[in-house]
């Protein structure tokens, strides 16, 4: 059963009843005429050959309040790019759509020009796909709402879309950013990076640094690593975003810096998402996908950067050492809490596997600490905002616009 608890910092919009989805979509169809909504989907080509993405596109084709779909994709060659276009045409029906081929010839030249201008260029990752999607819409002069979610949701429902968009479209609400949250559970608890790394790491930051506003803000989100969000274009185009797995943390921190608290909210999406689950080991997954530990280390680095970015370099390293020391006892607390949750609900719980995850996360943090002395708090491919980048490099906007393939 859902609760109605409100955190002091971030308004929470709970799922307390089964709303009439068709009625909600009809309402938003009217509001979206003045404030169009674009669905921005980051994806590897591999998702085109898995069951989730085709079903997602078919569902989205029926969402009248979504004016357009932009797929920002990578990990494909020319033949696969053509197959991606065919897949979209078949499943999106008459919905307006474009594909951005992030590692294709045209956008590779765009990234090259960025590097020549002294900016971070190509970096394969979800953050790069989202950044390029925002840059493309900015180049078009888009003024509306961007909504985004992951493309590996096996039990997808377009109810997710109206729940994320509703707080930004409703005339009696005045939100500019909405973060989705949900539970990761089937016969067992998932979401290990959130449960056993990020939650205890945020608490460790508070233990060492005190109750700073940014730490309190991050602590208020129920699922900070969820990939589901909606944002006003004039807000998110001012966000500085990394190219890799730190994207979700960076978005929350940028929202904190650029938007008043009353303009942000988190939305209960109302059902259990079933995603593909990442392995702890590199050799158990596809060669083009990083393992869980690689992703965890990326997220932890971004969190450390965001929390410590105003510290002196020498003090940042010593503070991070203290935070990692506090992480381990905090993680042990969270490990026990979630074991109790599993026991109460009769869920499968592998204590050894959960403990191994905490150990691995601790090792990833130790490796992060070792690199701080060499690289500082640098986050790979932390780019300037799309607006500043396109302003800085003449003709770049036109190149990005020309790269978009019409579905």
C-alpha positions as a Markdown table, in Angstrom:
| # | Residue | x | y | z |
|---|---|---|---|---|
| 1 | Unk | 0.0 | 0.0 | 0.0 |
| 2 | Unk | 1.3 | 3.5 | -0.9 |
| 3 | Unk | 1.8 | 6.0 | 1.9 |
| 4 | Unk | 1.4 | 9.8 | 1.9 |
| 5 | Unk | 4.7 | 10.8 | 3.6 |
| 6 | Unk | 6.1 | 14.1 | 2.4 |
| 7 | Unk | 9.7 | 14.9 | 2.7 |
| 8 | Unk | 10.4 | 18.5 | 3.8 |
| 9 | Unk | 12.5 | 19.4 | 0.8 |
| 10 | Unk | 11.0 | 17.7 | -2.3 |
| 11 | Unk | 7.2 | 17.5 | -2.9 |
| 12 | Unk | 6.2 | 13.8 | -3.4 |
| 13 | Unk | 3.2 | 13.0 | -5.7 |
| 14 | Unk | 2.0 | 9.6 | -4.5 |
| 15 | Unk | 0.2 | 6.9 | -6.3 |
| 16 | Unk | -2.8 | 6.4 | -4.0 |
| 17 | Unk | -5.6 | 5.4 | -6.4 |
| 18 | Unk | -6.1 | 4.0 | -9.9 |
| 19 | Unk | -6.8 | 7.1 | -12.0 |
| 20 | Unk | -8.6 | 6.9 | -15.3 |
| 21 | Unk | -5.6 | 6.9 | -17.7 |
| 22 | Unk | -7.6 | 7.8 | -20.8 |
| 23 | Unk | -9.1 | 10.8 | -18.9 |
| 24 | Unk | -5.7 | 12.0 | -17.8 |
| 25 | Unk | -4.3 | 11.6 | -21.4 |
| 26 | Unk | -7.3 | 13.6 | -22.8 |
| 27 | Unk | -6.6 | 16.4 | -20.3 |
| 28 | Unk | -3.0 | 16.6 | -21.3 |
| 29 | Unk | -3.8 | 16.5 | -25.0 |
| 30 | Unk | -5.4 | 20.0 | -24.6 |
| 31 | Unk | -2.6 | 21.4 | -22.4 |
| 32 | Unk | 0.2 | 20.0 | -24.7 |
| 33 | Unk | -1.1 | 22.2 | -27.6 |
| 34 | Unk | 0.6 | 25.2 | -25.9 |
| 35 | Unk | 3.4 | 23.2 | -24.3 |
| 36 | Unk | 4.5 | 20.3 | -26.6 |
| 37 | Unk | 6.0 | 17.2 | -25.1 |
| 38 | Unk | 8.9 | 15.3 | -26.7 |
| 39 | Unk | 10.0 | 11.9 | -25.6 |
| 40 | Unk | 13.7 | 11.5 | -25.6 |
| 41 | Unk | 14.9 | 7.9 | -25.5 |
| 42 | Unk | 18.6 | 7.0 | -25.0 |
| 43 | Unk | 19.4 | 3.6 | -26.4 |
| 44 | Unk | 22.0 | 1.1 | -27.6 |
| 45 | Unk | 21.1 | -0.5 | -30.9 |
| 46 | Unk | 21.1 | -3.8 | -29.0 |
| 47 | Unk | 17.7 | -2.8 | -27.5 |
| 48 | Unk | 16.2 | -3.0 | -31.0 |
| 49 | Unk | 16.8 | -6.7 | -31.0 |
| 50 | Unk | 15.3 | -7.2 | -27.5 |
| 51 | Unk | 11.6 | -7.4 | -26.6 |
| 52 | Unk | 11.3 | -4.2 | -24.5 |
| 53 | Unk | 11.9 | -1.4 | -27.0 |
| 54 | Unk | 9.5 | -2.5 | -29.8 |
| 55 | Unk | 6.7 | -2.8 | -27.2 |
| 56 | Unk | 7.6 | 0.6 | -25.7 |
| 57 | Unk | 7.4 | 2.3 | -29.1 |
| 58 | Unk | 4.1 | 0.6 | -29.9 |
| 59 | Unk | 2.7 | 1.9 | -26.6 |
| 60 | Unk | 4.1 | 5.4 | -27.2 |
| 61 | Unk | 2.4 | 5.5 | -30.6 |
| 62 | Unk | -0.9 | 5.6 | -28.8 |
| 63 | Unk | 0.0 | 8.5 | -26.5 |
| 64 | Unk | -1.6 | 11.6 | -28.1 |
| 65 | Unk | 0.0 | 14.1 | -25.8 |
| 66 | Unk | 3.5 | 13.1 | -27.0 |
| 67 | Unk | 4.1 | 15.2 | -30.1 |
| 68 | Unk | 7.4 | 13.6 | -31.1 |
| 69 | Unk | 9.9 | 10.9 | -30.2 |
| 70 | Unk | 13.7 | 11.4 | -30.4 |
| 71 | Unk | 15.8 | 8.3 | -30.1 |
| 72 | Unk | 19.4 | 9.1 | -29.3 |
| 73 | Unk | 21.3 | 5.9 | -30.1 |
| 74 | Unk | 24.7 | 4.4 | -30.4 |
| 75 | Unk | 26.4 | 1.1 | -30.8 |
| 76 | Unk | 25.4 | 0.5 | -34.4 |
| 77 | Unk | 26.7 | 0.4 | -37.9 |
| 78 | Unk | 25.0 | 1.7 | -41.1 |
| 79 | Unk | 23.0 | -1.5 | -41.6 |
| 80 | Unk | 21.8 | -1.5 | -38.0 |
| 81 | Unk | 20.9 | 2.2 | -38.3 |
| 82 | Unk | 18.7 | 1.4 | -41.2 |
| 83 | Unk | 17.1 | -1.5 | -39.2 |
| 84 | Unk | 16.5 | 0.9 | -36.3 |
| 85 | Unk | 14.7 | 3.3 | -38.7 |
| 86 | Unk | 12.5 | 0.4 | -39.9 |
| 87 | Unk | 11.7 | -0.7 | -36.4 |
| 88 | Unk | 10.6 | 2.8 | -35.4 |
| 89 | Unk | 8.4 | 3.2 | -38.6 |
| 90 | Unk | 6.7 | -0.1 | -37.9 |
| 91 | Unk | 6.0 | 0.5 | -34.2 |
| 92 | Unk | 5.5 | 4.3 | -33.9 |
| 93 | Unk | 3.0 | 4.3 | -36.7 |
| 94 | Unk | 2.4 | 7.9 | -37.7 |
| 95 | Unk | 4.1 | 9.5 | -34.7 |
| 96 | Unk | 6.7 | 12.1 | -35.7 |
| 97 | Unk | 10.2 | 10.8 | -34.8 |
| 98 | Unk | 13.9 | 11.3 | -35.4 |
| 99 | Unk | 17.0 | 9.2 | -34.7 |
| 100 | Unk | 20.3 | 10.7 | -33.6 |
| 101 | Unk | 23.2 | 8.3 | -34.5 |
| 102 | Unk | 25.7 | 9.3 | -31.8 |
| 103 | Unk | 28.6 | 7.2 | -33.1 |
| 104 | Unk | 27.7 | 7.7 | -36.8 |
| 105 | Unk | 29.7 | 9.7 | -39.3 |
| 106 | Unk | 27.9 | 13.0 | -38.9 |
| 107 | Unk | 27.8 | 13.2 | -35.1 |
| 108 | Unk | 31.3 | 11.9 | -34.9 |
| 109 | Unk | 32.4 | 15.0 | -36.7 |
| 110 | Unk | 30.4 | 17.1 | -34.3 |
| 111 | Unk | 32.2 | 15.5 | -31.4 |
| 112 | Unk | 35.5 | 16.0 | -33.2 |
| 113 | Unk | 34.7 | 19.7 | -33.5 |
| 114 | Unk | 33.9 | 19.9 | -29.8 |
| 115 | Unk | 37.3 | 18.3 | -29.0 |
| 116 | Unk | 39.1 | 20.8 | -31.3 |
| 117 | Unk | 37.4 | 23.6 | -29.3 |
| 118 | Unk | 38.8 | 22.2 | -26.1 |
| 119 | Unk | 35.5 | 20.5 | -24.9 |
| 120 | Unk | 34.9 | 16.9 | -24.1 |
| 121 | Unk | 34.0 | 15.1 | -27.3 |
| 122 | Unk | 32.8 | 11.6 | -28.0 |
| 123 | Unk | 32.1 | 9.5 | -24.9 |
| 124 | Unk | 30.0 | 6.4 | -25.3 |
| 125 | Unk | 27.3 | 6.5 | -22.6 |
| 126 | Unk | 23.8 | 7.3 | -21.7 |
| 127 | Unk | 24.7 | 10.8 | -20.6 |
| 128 | Unk | 26.1 | 11.6 | -24.0 |
| 129 | Unk | 22.9 | 10.4 | -25.7 |
| 130 | Unk | 20.8 | 12.6 | -23.4 |
| 131 | Unk | 23.1 | 15.6 | -23.8 |
| 132 | Unk | 23.0 | 15.3 | -27.6 |
| 133 | Unk | 19.2 | 14.9 | -27.6 |
| 134 | Unk | 18.9 | 18.1 | -25.6 |
| 135 | Unk | 21.4 | 19.9 | -27.9 |
| 136 | Unk | 19.4 | 18.8 | -31.0 |
| 137 | Unk | 16.1 | 20.1 | -29.5 |
| 138 | Unk | 17.9 | 23.3 | -28.5 |
| 139 | Unk | 19.2 | 23.8 | -32.0 |
| 140 | Unk | 15.7 | 23.5 | -33.3 |
| 141 | Unk | 14.5 | 26.2 | -30.9 |
| 142 | Unk | 12.2 | 23.7 | -29.1 |
| 143 | Unk | 10.3 | 25.2 | -26.1 |
| 144 | Unk | 8.3 | 22.6 | -24.3 |
| 145 | Unk | 8.8 | 19.6 | -22.1 |
| 146 | Unk | 11.3 | 16.7 | -22.4 |
| 147 | Unk | 10.3 | 13.4 | -20.9 |
| 148 | Unk | 12.7 | 10.5 | -20.8 |
| 149 | Unk | 12.9 | 6.9 | -19.5 |
| 150 | Unk | 14.9 | 3.8 | -19.9 |
| 151 | Unk | 14.4 | 1.5 | -23.0 |
| 152 | Unk | 14.8 | -1.9 | -21.3 |
| 153 | Unk | 11.5 | -1.8 | -19.3 |
| 154 | Unk | 9.9 | -5.2 | -20.0 |
| 155 | Unk | 6.5 | -4.5 | -18.5 |
| 156 | Unk | 6.2 | -0.9 | -19.9 |
| 157 | Unk | 2.9 | 1.0 | -19.7 |
| 158 | Unk | 2.4 | 4.5 | -21.1 |
| 159 | Unk | 0.8 | 5.4 | -17.8 |
| 160 | Unk | 4.4 | 6.2 | -16.9 |
| 161 | Unk | 4.3 | 9.1 | -19.5 |
| 162 | Unk | 1.3 | 10.8 | -18.3 |
| 163 | Unk | 2.3 | 10.5 | -14.6 |
| 164 | Unk | 5.7 | 12.2 | -15.4 |
| 165 | Unk | 4.2 | 14.9 | -17.6 |
| 166 | Unk | 1.1 | 15.7 | -15.6 |
| 167 | Unk | 2.9 | 17.8 | -12.9 |
| 168 | Unk | 4.5 | 20.0 | -15.6 |
| 169 | Unk | 1.4 | 20.4 | -17.8 |
| 170 | Unk | -1.4 | 20.8 | -15.3 |
| 171 | Unk | -2.3 | 24.6 | -15.1 |
| 172 | Unk | -2.7 | 24.4 | -11.3 |
| 173 | Unk | 0.8 | 22.9 | -10.8 |
| 174 | Unk | 4.0 | 24.8 | -11.4 |
| 175 | Unk | 6.7 | 22.2 | -11.5 |
| 176 | Unk | 9.6 | 22.4 | -13.9 |
| 177 | Unk | 11.2 | 19.1 | -13.1 |
| 178 | Unk | 9.8 | 15.7 | -12.1 |
| 179 | Unk | 11.7 | 12.6 | -11.1 |
| 180 | Unk | 10.1 | 9.2 | -11.3 |
| 181 | Unk | 10.4 | 6.6 | -8.6 |
| 182 | Unk | 9.2 | 3.0 | -8.2 |
| 183 | Unk | 10.2 | -0.2 | -6.5 |
| 184 | Unk | 12.6 | -2.7 | -8.1 |
| 185 | Unk | 11.2 | -6.0 | -6.9 |
| 186 | Unk | 9.8 | -9.3 | -8.3 |
| 187 | Unk | 10.6 | -12.4 | -6.3 |
| 188 | Unk | 13.6 | -10.5 | -4.8 |
| 189 | Unk | 14.9 | -7.0 | -4.3 |
| 190 | Unk | 16.8 | -5.4 | -7.1 |
| 191 | Unk | 18.3 | -2.0 | -7.4 |
| 192 | Unk | 21.6 | -2.9 | -5.6 |
| 193 | Unk | 23.5 | 0.2 | -6.7 |
| 194 | Unk | 20.8 | 2.4 | -5.2 |
| 195 | Unk | 20.1 | 0.3 | -2.1 |
| 196 | Unk | 23.6 | -0.7 | -1.1 |
| 197 | Unk | 25.8 | 2.0 | -2.6 |
| 198 | Unk | 24.1 | 5.3 | -3.1 |
| 199 | Unk | 21.8 | 5.4 | 0.0 |
| 200 | Unk | 24.5 | 4.5 | 2.5 |
| 201 | Unk | 27.0 | 6.7 | 0.6 |
| 202 | Unk | 24.8 | 9.8 | 0.9 |
| 203 | Unk | 24.4 | 9.0 | 4.6 |
| 204 | Unk | 28.2 | 8.8 | 4.9 |
| 205 | Unk | 28.5 | 12.2 | 3.2 |
| 206 | Unk | 26.1 | 13.6 | 5.8 |
| 207 | Unk | 28.1 | 12.0 | 8.6 |
| 208 | Unk | 31.3 | 13.6 | 7.5 |
| 209 | Unk | 30.1 | 16.9 | 5.9 |
| 210 | Unk | 27.0 | 17.6 | 8.0 |
| 211 | Unk | 23.5 | 18.4 | 6.8 |
| 212 | Unk | 24.4 | 20.5 | 3.7 |
| 213 | Unk | 21.4 | 21.5 | 1.5 |
| 214 | Unk | 22.6 | 19.5 | -1.5 |
| 215 | Unk | 23.1 | 16.3 | 0.6 |
| 216 | Unk | 19.6 | 16.8 | 2.2 |
| 217 | Unk | 18.2 | 17.2 | -1.3 |
| 218 | Unk | 19.7 | 14.0 | -2.6 |
| 219 | Unk | 18.6 | 12.2 | 0.6 |
| 220 | Unk | 15.0 | 13.2 | -0.1 |
| 221 | Unk | 14.7 | 11.3 | -3.4 |
| 222 | Unk | 13.3 | 7.8 | -3.1 |
| 223 | Unk | 15.1 | 6.4 | -6.2 |
| 224 | Unk | 17.9 | 8.8 | -7.2 |
| 225 | Unk | 19.2 | 6.5 | -9.9 |
| 226 | Unk | 15.9 | 5.9 | -11.8 |
| 227 | Unk | 16.1 | 6.9 | -15.5 |
| 228 | Unk | 12.7 | 8.4 | -15.6 |
| 229 | Unk | 12.3 | 12.2 | -15.5 |
| 230 | Unk | 10.4 | 15.1 | -17.1 |
| 231 | Unk | 11.8 | 18.7 | -17.4 |
| 232 | Unk | 11.0 | 22.0 | -18.9 |
| 233 | Unk | 13.3 | 22.6 | -21.9 |
| 234 | Unk | 14.3 | 26.0 | -20.6 |
| 235 | Unk | 15.5 | 24.4 | -17.4 |
| 236 | Unk | 17.3 | 21.3 | -18.6 |
| 237 | Unk | 19.1 | 23.0 | -21.4 |
| 238 | Unk | 21.0 | 24.9 | -18.6 |
| 239 | Unk | 22.2 | 21.6 | -17.0 |
| 240 | Unk | 25.8 | 20.5 | -17.2 |
| 241 | Unk | 25.7 | 16.7 | -17.7 |
| 242 | Unk | 28.4 | 13.9 | -17.8 |
| 243 | Unk | 28.6 | 11.4 | -20.6 |
| 244 | Unk | 28.4 | 8.2 | -18.5 |
| 245 | Unk | 26.6 | 6.6 | -15.6 |
| 246 | Unk | 26.7 | 9.6 | -13.4 |
| 247 | Unk | 23.9 | 11.2 | -15.4 |
| 248 | Unk | 21.0 | 10.7 | -12.9 |
| 249 | Unk | 23.0 | 12.1 | -10.0 |
| 250 | Unk | 24.1 | 15.1 | -12.1 |
| 251 | Unk | 20.5 | 15.8 | -13.2 |
| 252 | Unk | 19.3 | 16.0 | -9.6 |
| 253 | Unk | 22.3 | 18.2 | -8.5 |
| 254 | Unk | 21.8 | 20.5 | -11.5 |
| 255 | Unk | 18.0 | 20.8 | -10.7 |
| 256 | Unk | 19.0 | 21.7 | -7.2 |
| 257 | Unk | 21.3 | 24.4 | -8.4 |
| 258 | Unk | 19.1 | 25.9 | -11.1 |
| 259 | Unk | 15.5 | 25.5 | -9.8 |
| 260 | Unk | 13.7 | 26.5 | -6.6 |
| 261 | Unk | 12.7 | 23.6 | -4.4 |
| 262 | Unk | 9.0 | 24.2 | -5.0 |
| 263 | Unk | 9.5 | 23.8 | -8.8 |
| 264 | Unk | 10.8 | 20.2 | -8.4 |
| 265 | Unk | 8.9 | 17.0 | -7.4 |
| 266 | Unk | 9.2 | 13.3 | -7.4 |
| 267 | Unk | 6.4 | 11.1 | -8.8 |
| 268 | Unk | 5.3 | 7.6 | -7.8 |
| 269 | Unk | 5.0 | 5.8 | -11.1 |
| 270 | Unk | 2.8 | 3.2 | -9.5 |
| 271 | Unk | 4.1 | -0.2 | -10.6 |
| 272 | Unk | 7.1 | -2.5 | -10.4 |
| 273 | Unk | 9.5 | -2.0 | -13.3 |
| 274 | Unk | 11.1 | -5.1 | -14.7 |
| 275 | Unk | 14.4 | -4.2 | -16.3 |
| 276 | Unk | 17.4 | -6.2 | -17.5 |
| 277 | Unk | 19.6 | -6.7 | -14.5 |
| 278 | Unk | 23.3 | -6.0 | -14.6 |
| 279 | Unk | 25.9 | -8.6 | -13.5 |
| 280 | Unk | 28.6 | -7.9 | -10.9 |
| 281 | Unk | 31.2 | -9.6 | -13.3 |
| 282 | Unk | 32.5 | -8.3 | -16.6 |
| 283 | Unk | 32.8 | -11.7 | -18.1 |
| 284 | Unk | 29.1 | -12.5 | -17.6 |
| 285 | Unk | 27.7 | -9.8 | -19.8 |
| 286 | Unk | 28.0 | -8.5 | -23.4 |
| 287 | Unk | 31.3 | -7.1 | -24.4 |
| 288 | Unk | 29.8 | -3.6 | -25.1 |
| 289 | Unk | 28.2 | -3.2 | -21.7 |
| 290 | Unk | 30.0 | -2.2 | -18.5 |
| 291 | Unk | 29.4 | -4.3 | -15.5 |
| 292 | Unk | 27.6 | -3.3 | -12.4 |
| 293 | Unk | 30.8 | -2.3 | -10.6 |
| 294 | Unk | 32.0 | -0.1 | -13.5 |
| 295 | Unk | 28.6 | 1.7 | -13.4 |
| 296 | Unk | 28.7 | 1.9 | -9.6 |
| 297 | Unk | 32.2 | 3.5 | -9.7 |
| 298 | Unk | 31.1 | 6.0 | -12.3 |
| 299 | Unk | 28.1 | 7.0 | -10.2 |
| 300 | Unk | 30.1 | 7.2 | -7.0 |
| 301 | Unk | 32.7 | 9.5 | -8.8 |
| 302 | Unk | 29.9 | 11.8 | -9.9 |
| 303 | Unk | 28.4 | 11.9 | -6.4 |
| 304 | Unk | 31.8 | 12.7 | -4.9 |
| 305 | Unk | 32.4 | 15.5 | -7.4 |
| 306 | Unk | 29.0 | 17.1 | -6.8 |
| 307 | Unk | 29.3 | 17.0 | -3.0 |
| 308 | Unk | 32.9 | 18.0 | -2.8 |
| 309 | Unk | 33.4 | 20.2 | -5.9 |
| 310 | Unk | 33.8 | 23.4 | -3.7 |
| 311 | Unk | 36.4 | 21.8 | -1.5 |
| 312 | Unk | 40.2 | 22.4 | -1.9 |
| 313 | Unk | 41.8 | 19.5 | -3.9 |
| 314 | Unk | 43.9 | 18.3 | -0.9 |
| 315 | Unk | 41.0 | 18.5 | 1.5 |
| 316 | Unk | 38.7 | 16.8 | -1.0 |
| 317 | Unk | 40.9 | 13.7 | -0.9 |
| 318 | Unk | 41.0 | 13.5 | 2.9 |
| 319 | Unk | 37.2 | 14.1 | 3.1 |
| 320 | Unk | 36.6 | 11.4 | 0.6 |
| 321 | Unk | 38.8 | 9.0 | 2.6 |
| 322 | Unk | 36.6 | 9.8 | 5.7 |
| 323 | Unk | 33.4 | 9.3 | 3.7 |
| 324 | Unk | 34.6 | 5.9 | 2.5 |
| 325 | Unk | 35.4 | 4.9 | 6.0 |
| 326 | Unk | 31.9 | 5.9 | 7.1 |
| 327 | Unk | 30.4 | 4.1 | 4.0 |
| 328 | Unk | 31.2 | 0.6 | 5.2 |
| 329 | Unk | 29.3 | 0.7 | 8.6 |
| 330 | Unk | 26.5 | 2.6 | 6.9 |
| 331 | Unk | 26.3 | -0.1 | 4.1 |
| 332 | Unk | 26.2 | -2.8 | 6.8 |
| 333 | Unk | 23.1 | -1.1 | 8.3 |
| 334 | Unk | 21.4 | -0.9 | 4.9 |
| 335 | Unk | 22.3 | -4.5 | 4.2 |
| 336 | Unk | 20.5 | -5.6 | 7.3 |
| 337 | Unk | 17.5 | -3.3 | 6.7 |
| 338 | Unk | 16.9 | -4.7 | 3.3 |
| 339 | Unk | 17.3 | -8.3 | 4.5 |
| 340 | Unk | 14.5 | -7.5 | 7.0 |
| 341 | Unk | 12.4 | -6.1 | 4.2 |
| 342 | Unk | 12.9 | -9.3 | 2.2 |
| 343 | Unk | 12.1 | -11.5 | 5.2 |
| 344 | Unk | 8.9 | -9.7 | 6.1 |
| 345 | Unk | 7.7 | -10.0 | 2.5 |
| 346 | Unk | 8.7 | -13.5 | 1.9 |
| 347 | Unk | 11.1 | -12.5 | -0.9 |
| 348 | Unk | 14.1 | -14.5 | -2.0 |
| 349 | Unk | 17.2 | -13.1 | -0.3 |
| 350 | Unk | 20.8 | -14.2 | -0.9 |
| 351 | Unk | 22.8 | -12.8 | 2.0 |
| 352 | Unk | 26.1 | -13.8 | 0.5 |
| 353 | Unk | 25.4 | -12.1 | -2.8 |
| 354 | Unk | 24.2 | -8.9 | -1.1 |
| 355 | Unk | 27.3 | -8.9 | 1.1 |
| 356 | Unk | 29.5 | -9.5 | -2.0 |
| 357 | Unk | 27.9 | -6.5 | -3.7 |
| 358 | Unk | 28.8 | -4.2 | -0.7 |
| 359 | Unk | 32.3 | -5.6 | -0.7 |
| 360 | Unk | 32.6 | -4.9 | -4.4 |
| 361 | Unk | 31.2 | -1.4 | -4.0 |
| 362 | Unk | 33.7 | -0.7 | -1.2 |
| 363 | Unk | 36.5 | -1.8 | -3.5 |
| 364 | Unk | 35.2 | 0.5 | -6.2 |
| 365 | Unk | 35.3 | 3.4 | -3.7 |
| 366 | Unk | 38.9 | 2.5 | -2.7 |
| 367 | Unk | 39.9 | 2.6 | -6.4 |
| 368 | Unk | 38.1 | 6.0 | -6.7 |
| 369 | Unk | 40.1 | 7.3 | -3.8 |
| 370 | Unk | 43.4 | 6.2 | -5.4 |
| 371 | Unk | 42.6 | 8.1 | -8.6 |
| 372 | Unk | 41.7 | 11.3 | -6.7 |
| 373 | Unk | 45.4 | 12.1 | -6.1 |
| 374 | Unk | 46.1 | 11.7 | -9.8 |
| 375 | Unk | 43.0 | 13.0 | -11.5 |
| 376 | Unk | 41.3 | 15.0 | -8.8 |
| 377 | Unk | 37.5 | 15.0 | -8.8 |
| 378 | Unk | 37.2 | 15.1 | -12.6 |
| 379 | Unk | 34.1 | 13.4 | -14.0 |
| 380 | Unk | 34.7 | 12.0 | -17.6 |
| 381 | Unk | 32.9 | 14.0 | -20.3 |
| 382 | Unk | 31.3 | 16.5 | -18.0 |
| 383 | Unk | 30.1 | 18.8 | -20.7 |
| 384 | Unk | 29.1 | 22.4 | -20.8 |
| 385 | Unk | 25.4 | 23.0 | -21.3 |
| 386 | Unk | 24.1 | 22.5 | -24.8 |
| 387 | Unk | 23.3 | 26.2 | -25.1 |
| 388 | Unk | 26.8 | 27.3 | -24.3 |
| 389 | Unk | 28.4 | 24.7 | -26.5 |
| 390 | Unk | 26.3 | 25.6 | -29.6 |
| 391 | Unk | 27.0 | 29.3 | -28.9 |
| 392 | Unk | 30.7 | 28.7 | -28.6 |
| 393 | Unk | 31.2 | 26.7 | -31.8 |
| 394 | Unk | 29.8 | 28.4 | -35.0 |
| 395 | Unk | 27.8 | 26.1 | -37.2 |
| 396 | Unk | 27.6 | 23.2 | -34.8 |
| 397 | Unk | 23.8 | 23.6 | -34.3 |
| 398 | Unk | 23.3 | 23.2 | -38.1 |
| 399 | Unk | 25.5 | 20.1 | -38.2 |
| 400 | Unk | 23.5 | 18.5 | -35.4 |
| 401 | Unk | 20.2 | 19.3 | -37.1 |
| 402 | Unk | 21.5 | 17.8 | -40.4 |
| 403 | Unk | 22.5 | 14.6 | -38.6 |
| 404 | Unk | 18.9 | 13.8 | -37.4 |
| 405 | Unk | 17.3 | 11.0 | -39.5 |
| 406 | Unk | 13.6 | 11.3 | -40.0 |
| 407 | Unk | 11.7 | 8.1 | -39.2 |
